[in-house]
Amino acid sequence: MNTTMRAIEISTLGGPEVLTLCARPIPAPGVGEVLIRVAYAGVNRPDALQRSGSYAPPPGASDLPGLEASGHISAIGPGVAALREGDAVCALLPGGGYAEYVTAPASHCLPIPSGMPLEQAACLPETFFTVWSNVFMAGGLKAGQTFLVHGGTSGIGTTAIQLAHRFGARVFASAGSYEKVKACESLGAERGINYRDEDFVTVMTEAGRADLILDMVGGSYIPRNIKSLKTGGRLQMIAFLDGPKVDLNFAEIMVRRLTIGGTTLRPQSVAAKAAIAEDLRAKVWPLLDAGRIRPVIDRSFPLADAAAAHTALEADHIGKIVMSVNEGATS
């Protein structure tokens, strides 16, 4: 096997143009890790934030971007018993996915769902780990409850709509055009809300308000989310596209017994992410195996066109952006 690989590095902080093709040493798996020959890498907003200097990798993680990938296991590190060389997996990564090879904790690898191409499987880990841990594990969404997700046609949004719908919730989703509203509704949303023409607070109040809101916008949305929640409702924050700071009257939160929470996935411990993986394997992977839910892909780019992939990520799109890494990769 070669000792070097193609990878995309962040040559300097800035726009998509700073993503540069380079040669790097192939990493070796450590204790509890596997080496994956990457077929496809998912492209996510945290990658763009890292590129711009707003989201540094956690200590010990690769400086290369890329938080999810699909492919085949090429080597096994010490202490790994459940996986074998040649196994097809998708994996949540601490970084390094924009490369021909990447290491990952074995406990963060999940099998490729039955009949799913590797291209689609690369889109699973980052969004499914995020949605499951926030909406169901932390947010406690139950069948019959009302759920609102902002950014309904993002990778997170399309995943959240499908999962919440399949687990019996009433689903509402905000999006920025009528085309996107229709896309949300086709995935299982009872009502898409065009935030350019409609007030989501009014829509949710007329619908009886939400038990849980998943928000990646923040800023001015935060007090409006509060008004959109039922008594005892929960607001779960995962990003702040509109900024993290806002004036907020906590009296309403206290009187109506509201809960505000939030998480970031990447800095969590190996054990914490392994627990999410096990929950997904038991409760969500059967739905993927049966074809009842599927990741939505907007476009695919070659690894060498990473800058174009990031440009697409930061423009209008529906679903996930993915990059093909190793030529000729198959399911």
N, C-alpha and C positions, 0 to 999 in steps of 0.2 A: 504494500500500500504506500502511496505517496506520503511524504511527511508534511507537505503544505497543502493548503486548500484556498479556493477563492472565497472572499468574504467582502462585505460592505462595511466600511468604517466611516466614522464621522470625522472628517479631516480637520474641521474647525466648526465651532458653533455657528449656526445660521439656518438658511433656508434649505429646501430640498437639494439644491445644487452641491451642498457640502458632502453628500453621500458619495463615497468614492470606492470603486472596485480595487481590491488589494489582495496580496497573498499573506496568509497567516499560517503559523504552525497548527497542525491538527491537534486539538486538545486530547488529553488522556483522561479517562474516567477515574474518579477517585472512589473512596469507600462509599458504597451505597449508590453509585452512579452508573449510568450507561452512556455509551457514545452512540449517537444517532447520525446515520447518513441522511441528510435532510433532502426530502423530495420537494416539499413546499413549505414556505414560511408565511405566517399570517402577518399582516401589517396593521398596526394599531396606533391610536392617538398617543399613548405613552411613548412610542418610538419617536414621534414627531416632537414631543415635549423634551425628550432626551436630546434629540438633535439640536434643539434651540437653546438648550442649557437650563431648562426648567425642571428637569426630573433626572437627577443623577442616579446611576446604578447603585444598588446597595453594596456594602463592603463585600469584597470577594467575588462579585459577579463580573462577567465579561464586560468590557467596554463596548463591544459590538451591540448594535440594537437587535431587537427580535425577541419577543416574549412567548412565541408559540411556534410549533413546527410539527410536521408529519414526516415519516420516513421509516427506515428499517434500522434495527439495532446492529451496529457494526462491531462493538466490543462491550464487554461486561467488566465492571469494576469489582473489587473485593466486597464480599458481603451481599451480593445480589443473587437471589435464588429463584425469584418468580419469573424472570425473563430470560430469553435465550437470544443468541446472535441470529439475525434474520427475522426476528419478530417485527411485524408492522405495528407501529404505535403512533399516537399523537401525544405531545408533551407540553406541559406548562414549563416555561424556562425563566430563569432569573435574568437572562440576556443571552446574546450570541446567536440568535436564530437566523440572522442574515448571513449565513455561511454554509458551506457544503457539509460541514460536520459540526455537531454541538453536543456538549455533555448536559445531562439532566439527572436529577435524582430519580431513581427507579420508581419511587413512590409517587411521582408526579406524572408518570406515563400511564396512558389508558389505551386499550385496544381500539383498533379502527372499527367503527360500527359496521355491521353486516351490510355488504353491498355498497358501502360508501367509498367513492374515489378518494385518494390521498389528498387531492386538491381541496375537497370539501372538509376533510378531517383536519387539515391545518388550521381551519377557521374555528375549531371547537374550543380549545383550552382556555384562552384568555377571556372570552366572553362567557362561556359556560361556568367557569370557576367564579367569575365576578358576579354574574346574575344569581347563581345558585346560593352563594354565600351571603349575598346582600338581601335578596328577595325572600328566600325561604329559610335559611339558617338564622340570619340576624333579624330579618323583617317579619318572619313568622307568617307569611301569607298562607291562607287556608281557602279551601273550596267555598264558594259563595261570597267571599269578600270582594271588595272593589279595589282595583289596582290601577294606578296611573303611572306611566313611564314617559319621561320626556326624551326627545331625540329618538322617536319611535323607529326611524329607518336606519339608524346606526347599527353597527354590529351588536352592541349591547341591546339596543331597542328591539331589533328583530328577534333576538334570542329571548328577551324578557317577555315579549308578547306571546310567543309560541309556548313557552314553559308555563306562564301564568294561565293561559287559556286551557292548556292540556290538564292542568291540575285544578280546574274548575272555578277559577276566579272570573269576575267581570273585568274586562280589560279595556282601558282607555289609553290613548297614546297621542302625544302632540308631535307635529311635524310641520315643515315649512312650505308645503305646497299641496295642492289637491291630488297630484300624482302620488306623493308620498303618503297622504292620508289614505288613499285607496290601497296602497301597498300594506299599510298597517292593518287595515280592515281585512285584507285578503289573508293575513297571517293569523287572524283570530281576534283582533280588537273589535269590541262591540261598537266603538265610536272613535274615529280619528278626529283630531282637533287641529285645524290649520291655524297655528299661532299668529300668522300674519293678519288674519281676518277675524279671528275669534278669541275671546277671553276664556282661557281654560278654567279660571275660577268660576265663571258663570256656568260653563258647561258642567263642571263637577258638582256645583251646588244644586243644579237642576237634577242631576243624577243621584243625589243623596250623599255626595262627597265620598272621599276615598278612605279606605282603611290603611292603605300603604301607597306611598309615592316614592319612586326611584328617580333621582334627579342627578344629572351631570352638568347642569347649567349654572346653578348657584346664583350669586348676585341678587338681582331684583326678583328672581323667581322664588327666593326663600320665603319672604313674607306672604307671597301669593300662594305658595304651597301650604303654608300654615292655615290660610283661610279655606283651602280646598280639602282639608282633612276632617274626618268625623271626630267626635269626642273619643279619645282613646286611640287615635290614629298615630301612624308612624311615618316619619320622613327619613329616608335613607339616602345619604349623599355619597357619590363616588367620584365626582369631578367638579370643577368650577370654571367652565368656559366663559362665564360672565363675571368671574372674580369671586374670591372667598369671603369678602367682608360686606356686611350690611347692617343697618340699624334694625333691631328686632325687639318687639315688646314681649317679654317673657310672661307677662301676666296672662295673656291668652293661652300660652302653652301650659301654664300651671292650672288655670281654671278648667281647661278642657282635657287635661291629663294627656298631653301629646308627648311623643318621644321623638327626639332627633338623634340620629346615629350616622355613622359613616365609616368607610374603610378604604384603605388602599391595599391592593393585593400583593404587589411586588415585594414590599419589605417584610411580609409575614414570614414566620419561621417555616423551615422544611416540614416540621411536624404538623403545623396548622394547615398548610396547603395539602399535605398528604391526607388529612382528615376530610377536606373538601373533595379530594379525588375519590375517596372511598364512598362518600355519600353520592356523588355523581354516578359512580359505577353501579351502585345498588338501585338508585331511584330514577336516573335519567337515561343511562345507556340503554336500558330495555326499550325506551321510546325511540331512540335513535336506531337501534337494531331493527325495530319494526317499521321504520320509515314514517313514523307519526310526526316527527319534527326533523327539520333539516336546516343547516346554516344557509344563509342567503349570501351569494357571492355577486358582487358588482362587476369586478374586473380582475384579470390576472396579468401579471407582468413578469418578464424574465428578471433574474437577479441583477443583471447588469443595468437594468432600467429602474433601479430603486428610487432614483430621484423622481421619475415619472409616477411611480407608485405613490410616493408621498404627496406629489402635486394632486393626484386624484383623491387621496385621502382627505386633503384639505379643501377639496371642491365638493360640488353636489354629487352624492352617490347614495345608493340604497344597498345596505348590507356590507359585506366585508371586502377588503382588498387583499389579494394574495400574490405571492411571488413564486414562480417555479425556480428551483435551485439546481438540482441535479438532472441533467437531460436524460430523457428516456425512463424516468421514474414511473412505476406502475403501482396499482393497488396491491 
